[in-house]
Amino acid sequence: MIGVWLVASPWLLNDSSPDTVGRDIALKNFIIVGIALFSIGFMAITNHRLWQEWLDVAASVWLIVSPWALGYHAIPTAVWNAIICGFAVIGISGWVIFSDRSARAL
């Protein structure tokens, strides 16, 4: 669901920042990462593997650092969207990774 939100969020949040280049970069980043997270999640529904959760973590770390790496850090709405979504996915994936390891230990 977070992947779907990331794809839709540039239009739903409707940031009126004058930085059109930054908005375009953020938009493309949110679409790419959103599609990646959605695809990984869909694969996990059909055939769950632990490496899929690690891919989610990697994509989320990128999402968190992307405002500064790509230069759209002057757009607060995009920055907070990236940070909140990134930490949400890391939390969910971390919980799944921890649960999977705990289940194997039993």
Backbone bond lengths (Angstrom), bond angles and torsions (degrees), N, CA, C in turn:
res aa  C-N    CA-C-N  psi(-1)  N-CA   C-N-CA  omega(-1)  CA-C   N-CA-C  phi
1 M - - - 1.440 - - 1.532 111.81 -
2 I 1.325 116.35 -32.96 1.465 118.81 179.49 1.524 109.93 -66.74
3 G 1.319 116.97 -35.43 1.462 120.21 175.85 1.513 112.11 -60.94
4 V 1.321 116.92 -42.29 1.466 121.18 177.46 1.529 109.78 -64.26
5 W 1.340 116.06 -43.06 1.464 119.89 178.02 1.533 110.85 -59.35
6 L 1.340 117.00 -44.44 1.463 119.76 -178.61 1.524 111.70 -60.25
7 V 1.315 117.07 -39.56 1.464 120.07 179.59 1.528 110.38 -67.42
8 A 1.315 117.09 -39.96 1.473 120.73 -176.38 1.529 113.51 -85.49
9 S 1.303 117.81 -22.28 1.464 121.23 -170.70 1.533 115.90 -60.32
10 P 1.326 120.82 -35.80 1.468 117.11 178.88 1.528 113.03 -58.52
11 W 1.305 117.03 -32.92 1.469 120.44 179.71 1.528 110.96 -85.29
12 L 1.331 117.13 -35.84 1.455 120.20 -178.41 1.525 112.53 -73.57
13 L 1.328 116.62 -35.96 1.463 120.03 179.36 1.525 111.37 -79.38
14 N 1.316 116.58 -26.41 1.458 123.29 174.70 1.530 112.99 45.98
15 D 1.317 115.61 59.87 1.465 121.07 -179.83 1.528 109.37 -69.60
16 S 1.296 116.63 131.21 1.464 121.13 -178.21 1.522 111.69 -99.90
17 S 1.309 116.44 33.15 1.460 120.78 -179.67 1.528 110.19 -66.12
18 P 1.336 116.52 140.25 1.465 118.96 177.94 1.532 112.84 -73.01
19 D 1.322 117.05 -10.98 1.472 121.95 -179.26 1.525 109.55 -79.95
20 T 1.336 116.43 85.10 1.472 119.91 -176.43 1.520 111.81 -69.50
21 V 1.328 117.72 -32.86 1.472 120.09 178.16 1.522 109.48 -65.42
22 G 1.325 116.65 -46.26 1.467 120.54 178.39 1.511 112.31 -61.80
23 R 1.347 116.88 -40.69 1.465 119.95 177.81 1.517 111.26 -62.85
24 D 1.332 117.40 -40.66 1.468 120.72 179.27 1.525 111.29 -65.28
25 I 1.324 116.36 -40.31 1.466 120.18 178.52 1.521 110.07 -66.01
26 A 1.332 116.42 -45.66 1.468 120.38 178.72 1.523 110.46 -60.95
27 L 1.328 117.05 -43.50 1.463 121.75 179.73 1.528 110.74 -57.95
28 K 1.328 116.36 -49.34 1.473 119.86 -179.49 1.518 111.12 -63.96
29 N 1.331 117.07 -40.75 1.457 121.02 179.00 1.529 110.75 -62.99
30 F 1.338 117.03 -46.17 1.459 120.03 179.96 1.524 111.51 -63.49
31 I 1.315 117.37 -38.08 1.468 120.01 178.95 1.524 110.69 -66.12
32 I 1.322 117.14 -46.89 1.476 120.80 -178.27 1.523 111.01 -64.56
33 V 1.326 116.91 -49.73 1.473 119.81 -178.89 1.526 110.05 -67.51
34 G 1.323 118.16 -37.99 1.459 121.32 178.26 1.520 112.13 -61.80
35 I 1.319 116.60 -44.96 1.471 120.19 178.04 1.527 110.42 -64.77
36 A 1.334 116.59 -39.75 1.467 120.14 178.41 1.531 110.98 -62.59
37 L 1.332 117.02 -47.20 1.461 120.02 179.61 1.527 111.66 -64.46
38 F 1.318 117.07 -40.48 1.461 120.30 177.51 1.528 110.55 -62.73
39 S 1.329 116.88 -44.77 1.470 120.94 -179.33 1.522 111.77 -63.85
40 I 1.317 116.50 -43.86 1.468 120.18 178.31 1.528 109.84 -63.45
41 G 1.317 117.13 -42.02 1.463 120.66 178.01 1.514 112.41 -63.54
42 F 1.321 116.45 -40.14 1.464 120.20 178.40 1.527 110.56 -65.22
43 M 1.340 116.64 -41.56 1.471 119.99 176.86 1.521 110.30 -62.16
44 A 1.333 116.92 -38.78 1.465 120.51 -179.14 1.525 111.63 -66.46
45 I 1.322 116.76 -31.31 1.468 119.65 177.72 1.523 110.40 -67.22
46 T 1.323 116.52 -41.23 1.462 120.09 -176.98 1.521 112.82 -79.96
47 N 1.344 117.73 -35.33 1.459 120.71 -177.63 1.525 108.21 -157.63
48 H 1.330 116.67 88.90 1.464 120.83 -173.01 1.524 112.08 -72.50
49 R 1.322 114.76 131.32 1.459 123.32 173.72 1.525 107.63 -133.13
50 L 1.301 116.69 148.85 1.457 121.17 -177.73 1.526 112.21 -65.19
51 W 1.327 118.05 -31.43 1.465 120.65 -178.91 1.532 111.25 -63.49
52 Q 1.329 116.99 -25.78 1.465 119.97 177.76 1.525 110.67 -65.19
53 E 1.317 116.50 -36.77 1.462 120.17 177.33 1.523 110.67 -66.79
54 W 1.318 116.80 -37.67 1.463 120.30 177.70 1.527 110.90 -67.59
55 L 1.331 117.67 -34.16 1.472 120.04 173.77 1.524 110.65 -64.53
56 D 1.322 116.55 -39.76 1.466 120.46 175.63 1.522 111.22 -60.24
57 V 1.327 116.15 -42.86 1.468 120.22 178.91 1.525 109.83 -62.46
58 A 1.327 117.52 -45.05 1.468 120.88 -179.93 1.531 111.18 -62.05
59 A 1.325 117.06 -44.23 1.465 120.60 178.43 1.523 110.68 -64.01
60 S 1.313 117.02 -35.70 1.462 120.93 -179.76 1.518 112.30 -71.48
61 V 1.318 116.63 -38.52 1.471 119.46 175.56 1.527 108.93 -62.00
62 W 1.327 116.44 -43.43 1.466 119.28 176.00 1.529 110.46 -59.08
63 L 1.312 116.49 -44.11 1.458 120.89 -178.68 1.532 110.84 -59.30
64 I 1.321 117.18 -39.78 1.459 121.64 -179.01 1.530 111.55 -68.69
65 V 1.315 118.36 -39.90 1.477 120.42 -177.91 1.525 112.81 -89.03
66 S 1.309 118.06 -12.09 1.464 121.44 -174.35 1.530 115.08 -60.15
67 P 1.338 121.15 -34.50 1.468 117.50 178.75 1.530 112.94 -58.28
68 W 1.318 116.45 -35.67 1.465 119.91 -179.93 1.522 111.11 -86.87
69 A 1.323 117.19 -35.08 1.461 120.26 179.61 1.525 112.00 -69.51
70 L 1.324 116.60 -35.01 1.466 120.75 -177.93 1.526 113.28 -99.97
71 G 1.326 117.49 -9.26 1.448 121.14 173.72 1.513 117.08 86.86
72 Y 1.325 118.15 22.59 1.461 118.29 175.85 1.532 111.40 -107.54
73 H 1.322 115.78 28.44 1.463 121.80 -178.51 1.534 113.49 -69.79
74 A 1.329 117.98 -10.30 1.468 121.37 178.36 1.532 112.23 -85.71
75 I 1.325 117.26 0.53 1.467 121.61 179.55 1.529 107.84 -108.89
76 P 1.344 116.88 94.79 1.477 120.49 -172.52 1.524 114.39 -56.60
77 T 1.308 118.03 -38.89 1.458 120.40 -179.30 1.530 110.95 -62.27
78 A 1.318 116.14 -43.49 1.472 120.33 179.61 1.522 111.06 -68.51
79 V 1.332 116.83 -39.05 1.465 120.40 179.74 1.526 110.22 -63.21
80 W 1.326 117.28 -49.83 1.459 120.39 -179.44 1.524 111.96 -65.23
81 N 1.304 117.33 -35.94 1.465 120.49 176.74 1.525 109.98 -61.86
82 A 1.329 116.55 -45.59 1.466 120.69 -179.97 1.527 111.27 -64.29
83 I 1.322 116.65 -44.55 1.465 120.30 -177.20 1.532 111.26 -67.28
84 I 1.312 117.11 -47.87 1.473 120.17 -178.10 1.523 111.28 -64.12
85 C 1.327 116.80 -45.85 1.470 119.75 179.13 1.531 111.18 -65.07
86 G 1.319 116.75 -40.46 1.464 120.47 179.34 1.519 112.05 -61.46
87 F 1.329 117.25 -48.18 1.459 120.01 179.63 1.530 111.95 -68.32
88 A 1.314 117.64 -32.75 1.465 119.92 177.25 1.523 110.68 -63.32
89 V 1.325 116.81 -45.26 1.469 119.68 -179.97 1.525 110.63 -68.32
90 I 1.320 117.38 -39.55 1.468 119.55 177.13 1.527 110.06 -61.20
91 G 1.316 117.31 -42.16 1.465 120.31 178.48 1.510 112.80 -62.21
92 I 1.315 116.21 -46.02 1.470 120.45 179.97 1.526 110.69 -65.95
93 S 1.334 116.91 -47.01 1.464 120.46 -179.46 1.519 111.17 -65.43
94 G 1.334 116.78 -39.93 1.462 120.19 177.49 1.514 111.83 -61.52
95 W 1.326 116.20 -40.43 1.458 120.57 177.51 1.534 110.32 -62.21
96 V 1.333 116.91 -43.77 1.470 120.72 179.82 1.525 110.42 -65.62
97 I 1.328 117.74 -43.38 1.473 121.27 179.13 1.526 109.81 -61.53
98 F 1.334 116.79 -47.39 1.460 120.69 179.61 1.523 110.96 -62.55
99 S 1.329 118.07 -43.31 1.460 121.92 -179.88 1.511 111.05 -63.83
100 D 1.320 117.22 -39.91 1.459 120.78 -179.65 1.532 110.69 -65.85
101 R 1.304 116.60 -42.58 1.471 120.01 179.05 1.515 110.91 -67.38
102 S 1.327 118.57 -37.85 1.452 122.30 178.40 1.537 110.21 -65.31
103 A 1.316 116.43 -39.63 1.460 120.31 179.84 1.524 110.73 -66.81
104 R 1.312 117.29 -36.69 1.468 120.02 178.58 1.506 112.20 -69.12
105 A 1.343 117.05 -29.91 1.452 121.16 -178.51 1.519 111.99 -71.58
106 L 1.344 117.30 -21.53 1.466 120.10 -177.88 1.478 112.60 -78.11
